[in-house]
Amino acid sequence: MHSDLSRSFKLTTIWLLIGLALFLAVQWWQHRAAQMRFSVAGADVIEIRRGPDGHYHWPGFVEGRAVDFLVDTGATGTAIPAALARELRLQAIGSVQSSTAGGVVTGELVRADIELRGGVRAQRLPVLALAGLSERPLLGMDVLGRLRWQQVDGVLRIEAAAR
């Protein structure tokens, strides 16, 4: 009886260790994938790899606050969550209605300084502050349209020199 209990304990311990090793391996892989999404190749080329969610994320700053922009080539303009605009005390310069994939939304137009990793900057950019936007700001064509970029094999390659 004692040997059966000892054997069961050993098997349980082995399976728990295998499970722990697998869990740690997945965590390491996810961490590594997140780190590799963004890289600078050379002085003027920025490469952003598609994230596990299928989107491109470009780390940057709104008024000095670190954010992770979702690159949205279908968006005319850059948008931030209304909560972030309030937190940064950005003054509204108007109200705007915009058509989105989810329908028509109303937001406030604010001006913000945007800085993206790799040295891309847009100062006093008119930005739409939307109440329905999740915590992740959207980087639109008002910024992307000033850059030369191409998408090949899950990599967004951006030439940092503006057109």
Secondary structure as UniProt FT lines:
FT   HELIX           2..35
FT   TURN            36..37
FT   STRAND          38..41
FT   TURN            42..44
FT   STRAND          45..49
FT   TURN            52..53
FT   STRAND          57..62
FT   TURN            63..64
FT   STRAND          65..71
FT   TURN            73..74
FT   STRAND          79..81
FT   HELIX           82..87
FT   TURN            88..89
FT   STRAND          92..100
FT   TURN            101..102
FT   STRAND          103..116
FT   TURN            117..119
FT   STRAND          120..130
FT   TURN            131..132
FT   STRAND          138..139
FT   HELIX           141..144
FT   TURN            145..146
FT   STRAND          148..152
FT   TURN            153..154
FT   STRAND          155..159
//
